[in-house]
Amino acid sequence: MTSKPIRANSILPGRREDIELHTADGLTLVGELAVPEDRDPVATLICLHPLPTHGGMMDSHIFRKAAWRLPALAGLAVLRFNSRGTSSVRGTSEGVFDSGNGERFDVAAAIEFAEFQHLPRLWIVGWSFGTDLTLRYGLEPSVEGAILLSPPLRTSSEEDLAAWAVNGKPLTALVPEFDDYLRPVEAKARFSVIPQAEVVAVPGGKHLWVGDAETVLDEIVKRIVPDVPTPLPSTWDGPMTFGDASAYADRTVAAFKHLD
């Protein structure tokens, strides 16, 4: 079979199912679980999306590409969902946006779902707004560590950072060189209170990682499944389908376009 290039809308083999999460305050959230097609996953990504009031959702492009590629390329399970009041092609989660407060129940519901499904080695991957949710609510016993994409450190308190420092779980922050909220030099200073925190400056990167999805996925895989060679392949010689580019239009990029 001839190798084909992996494009933005390429969907590699995997088992994908629509799921529902049920929060302790009575809401139903919509999501998807993607796992390898022919083997058990080696680890699990719980994805916390960017700010929904600015287009963030479970289909924001990094997480969509993770779900479409990483089960096949790295043996990972990818759990993504819409937080309360957030909509995507999958549907709309119940409730209303609560500025990161009521969302604590959303994070807990995702972790509990992963535990109930006996998914292995839980890692939280938060992006922008999702990084503050990660720092505030992700330090649970079953969570092995976390990766932060474009952390703004807007609502995370010093107490939240101190808790990660005391706990010692691995924490990596991928910080774009040209981020709109927190750039590498400041990020290194802010995260210095967490001894184990790794701050990775990404040259040329911007807050929404447009054009840098492959770099982000490589950095995630390096830390969670380091035995998988990176950079990940850019071609695939097996079955491949394609997502509908119009159906999966990235509202996050559109909402923040003025920042480019």
C-alpha positions as CSV (number, residue, x, y, z in Angstrom):
1,M,0.0,0.0,0.0
2,T,1.3,3.4,-1.0
3,S,2.1,5.8,1.9
4,K,-0.2,8.9,1.9
5,P,0.6,12.2,3.6
6,I,-1.1,12.8,6.9
7,R,-3.1,16.1,6.4
8,A,-5.0,18.3,8.8
9,N,-8.2,16.3,8.2
10,S,-6.7,12.8,8.1
11,I,-8.3,10.3,10.4
12,L,-6.1,7.3,11.1
13,P,-7.5,3.9,12.3
14,G,-8.9,3.8,15.8
15,R,-12.0,3.0,17.8
16,R,-14.0,6.1,18.5
17,E,-17.3,6.3,20.4
18,D,-19.5,9.1,21.5
19,I,-19.7,9.3,25.3
20,E,-21.5,11.2,28.0
21,L,-20.1,12.5,31.3
22,H,-22.3,13.1,34.3
23,T,-21.3,15.8,36.8
24,A,-21.9,15.8,40.5
25,D,-24.1,18.9,40.1
26,G,-26.4,17.0,37.7
27,L,-25.3,18.0,34.2
28,T,-24.7,15.8,31.2
29,L,-21.6,16.6,29.1
30,V,-21.0,15.3,25.5
31,G,-17.7,13.9,24.4
32,E,-15.7,11.3,22.6
33,L,-13.3,8.6,23.5
34,A,-10.8,7.4,20.9
35,V,-8.6,4.4,21.5
36,P,-6.2,2.3,19.3
37,E,-8.0,0.0,16.9
38,D,-6.3,-3.3,17.7
39,R,-4.5,-3.0,21.1
40,D,-5.0,-1.6,24.5
41,P,-3.9,2.0,25.0
42,V,-0.7,2.6,26.8
43,A,-1.8,5.9,28.4
44,T,-4.7,8.4,28.3
45,L,-5.0,12.0,27.4
46,I,-7.9,13.9,29.1
47,C,-8.2,17.1,27.0
48,L,-9.4,20.4,28.5
49,H,-10.2,22.8,25.8
50,P,-9.7,26.6,25.4
51,L,-12.1,29.3,26.5
52,P,-15.6,28.5,25.2
53,T,-16.6,32.1,25.1
54,H,-13.9,32.5,22.4
55,G,-14.7,29.4,20.4
56,G,-12.9,26.8,22.5
57,M,-14.4,23.3,22.3
58,M,-13.5,19.6,22.1
59,D,-12.9,20.0,18.4
60,S,-10.3,22.8,18.8
61,H,-7.7,21.7,16.3
62,I,-4.9,20.3,18.5
63,F,-7.4,18.0,20.3
64,R,-9.2,17.0,17.2
65,K,-5.8,16.0,15.6
66,A,-4.8,14.2,18.7
67,A,-8.0,12.1,18.6
68,W,-7.6,11.4,14.9
69,R,-3.9,10.5,15.0
70,L,-2.5,9.5,18.4
71,P,-4.4,6.2,18.9
72,A,-2.7,4.9,15.8
73,L,0.7,6.7,16.0
74,A,1.4,6.4,19.7
75,G,-1.1,3.9,21.2
76,L,-2.8,6.6,23.3
77,A,-6.4,6.9,24.4
78,V,-7.8,10.4,23.8
79,L,-10.8,11.6,25.9
80,R,-12.2,15.0,24.8
81,F,-15.4,16.6,25.8
82,N,-17.3,19.9,25.8
83,S,-17.4,21.6,29.2
84,R,-20.7,23.0,30.5
85,G,-22.6,25.1,28.0
86,T,-20.1,24.4,25.2
87,S,-21.1,23.3,21.7
88,S,-19.4,21.5,18.8
89,V,-20.3,19.0,16.0
90,R,-20.7,16.4,18.7
91,G,-23.5,18.4,20.4
92,T,-24.0,20.8,23.3
93,S,-23.2,20.0,26.9
94,E,-25.8,21.0,29.5
95,G,-25.3,24.0,31.8
96,V,-23.8,27.4,31.2
97,F,-20.2,28.6,31.2
98,D,-19.1,29.4,34.8
99,S,-15.8,31.2,34.4
100,G,-13.9,28.1,35.5
101,N,-15.7,27.6,38.8
102,G,-18.5,25.1,38.1
103,E,-16.2,23.5,35.6
104,R,-14.5,21.8,38.5
105,F,-17.3,19.3,38.3
106,D,-16.6,18.8,34.6
107,V,-13.0,18.0,35.2
108,A,-13.9,15.6,38.0
109,A,-16.5,13.8,35.8
110,A,-13.9,13.3,33.0
111,I,-11.4,11.8,35.5
112,E,-14.1,9.6,37.0
113,F,-15.2,8.4,33.6
114,A,-11.6,7.4,32.7
115,E,-11.2,5.6,36.1
116,F,-14.5,3.7,35.6
117,Q,-13.4,2.7,32.1
118,H,-10.1,1.4,33.5
119,L,-8.1,3.6,31.1
120,P,-4.4,3.5,31.9
121,R,-2.0,6.3,33.0
122,L,-4.2,9.4,33.1
123,W,-2.6,12.6,31.9
124,I,-4.4,15.9,31.6
125,V,-3.6,18.1,28.6
126,G,-5.0,21.6,29.1
127,W,-5.0,24.3,26.5
128,S,-5.3,28.0,27.5
129,F,-8.5,28.2,29.7
130,G,-8.0,24.4,30.1
131,T,-4.6,25.0,31.7
132,D,-6.2,26.9,34.6
133,L,-8.7,24.1,35.0
134,T,-5.8,21.6,35.0
135,L,-3.9,23.5,37.7
136,R,-6.9,24.2,39.9
137,Y,-8.7,20.8,39.7
138,G,-6.4,18.2,38.0
139,L,-4.3,17.2,40.9
140,E,-6.2,14.0,41.6
141,P,-4.6,10.7,42.8
142,S,-5.3,8.8,39.6
143,V,-3.7,11.6,37.4
144,E,-0.1,10.9,36.6
145,G,0.8,14.3,35.3
146,A,-0.2,17.2,33.1
147,I,0.8,19.1,30.0
148,L,-0.2,22.8,29.6
149,L,-0.5,24.4,26.2
150,S,-0.3,28.2,26.2
151,P,-1.0,28.7,29.9
152,P,-2.2,32.2,30.7
153,L,-2.2,31.7,34.5
154,R,-5.3,33.8,34.7
155,T,-7.3,32.1,37.5
156,S,-4.7,29.7,38.9
157,S,-3.7,30.9,42.4
158,E,-0.4,30.7,44.2
159,E,-2.0,28.0,46.3
160,D,-2.7,26.0,43.2
161,L,0.9,26.2,42.1
162,A,2.1,25.4,45.5
163,A,0.0,22.2,45.6
164,W,1.6,20.9,42.5
165,A,5.0,21.8,43.9
166,V,4.3,19.8,47.1
167,N,2.8,16.9,45.2
168,G,5.7,16.5,42.8
169,K,3.8,15.2,39.8
170,P,5.3,16.0,36.4
171,L,4.1,19.2,34.8
172,T,5.2,20.5,31.4
173,A,4.2,23.9,30.0
174,L,4.6,24.5,26.3
175,V,4.8,28.2,25.8
176,P,4.8,29.9,22.4
177,E,7.4,32.5,21.7
178,F,4.8,35.0,20.6
179,D,2.0,34.1,23.1
180,D,-0.6,36.8,23.7
181,Y,-0.8,36.3,27.4
182,L,2.3,34.6,28.9
183,R,5.6,34.4,27.1
184,P,8.5,32.1,27.9
185,V,10.6,34.4,30.1
186,E,7.7,35.3,32.3
187,A,6.4,31.7,32.2
188,K,9.7,30.4,33.6
189,A,9.6,32.9,36.4
190,R,6.0,32.1,37.3
191,F,6.5,28.4,37.2
192,S,9.8,28.5,39.1
193,V,7.8,27.9,42.3
194,I,7.1,24.3,41.1
195,P,10.6,22.6,41.1
196,Q,9.6,19.8,38.8
197,A,7.9,22.1,36.2
198,E,9.4,22.0,32.8
199,V,8.8,25.1,30.7
200,V,9.4,24.5,26.9
201,A,9.7,27.6,24.8
202,V,8.4,27.0,21.2
203,P,10.1,29.3,18.7
204,G,7.7,31.1,16.4
205,G,4.7,29.7,18.2
206,K,1.5,31.6,18.9
207,H,-1.3,31.1,21.4
208,L,-3.5,29.0,19.1
209,W,-0.6,26.9,17.7
210,V,-1.8,27.5,14.1
211,G,0.8,25.7,11.9
212,D,2.4,24.1,15.0
213,A,0.1,21.1,15.7
214,E,2.7,18.6,14.8
215,T,5.2,20.2,17.2
216,V,2.7,20.1,20.0
217,L,1.7,16.4,19.4
218,D,5.4,15.4,19.3
219,E,6.1,17.2,22.6
220,I,3.1,15.5,24.3
221,V,4.2,12.0,23.0
222,K,7.8,12.6,24.1
223,R,6.7,13.0,27.7
224,I,4.0,10.4,28.0
225,V,5.3,7.6,25.8
226,P,9.0,8.4,25.4
227,D,9.6,5.0,23.7
228,V,7.6,6.1,20.7
229,P,10.0,7.8,18.2
230,T,9.5,11.4,17.4
231,P,8.9,13.4,15.3
232,L,5.8,11.3,14.6
233,P,5.4,10.1,11.0
234,S,4.0,12.5,8.4
235,T,2.8,9.7,6.2
236,W,0.6,6.6,6.7
237,D,0.6,3.5,4.6
238,G,-2.6,2.0,6.1
239,P,-6.3,2.8,5.9
240,M,-7.1,6.5,6.2
241,T,-10.4,8.5,6.1
242,F,-11.0,12.2,6.1
243,G,-13.0,14.5,8.3
244,D,-15.3,17.2,6.8
245,A,-13.3,20.4,6.9
246,S,-16.4,22.5,6.8
247,A,-18.1,20.6,9.6
248,Y,-15.0,20.8,11.8
249,A,-14.3,24.5,11.2
250,D,-12.2,25.7,14.1
251,R,-14.2,28.4,15.9
252,T,-11.3,28.9,18.3
253,V,-9.0,30.1,15.5
254,A,-11.8,32.3,14.0
255,A,-12.6,33.9,17.4
256,F,-9.0,34.8,18.1
257,K,-8.0,35.7,14.5
258,H,-7.5,39.3,15.4
259,L,-4.6,38.3,17.7
260,D,-2.5,37.0,14.8
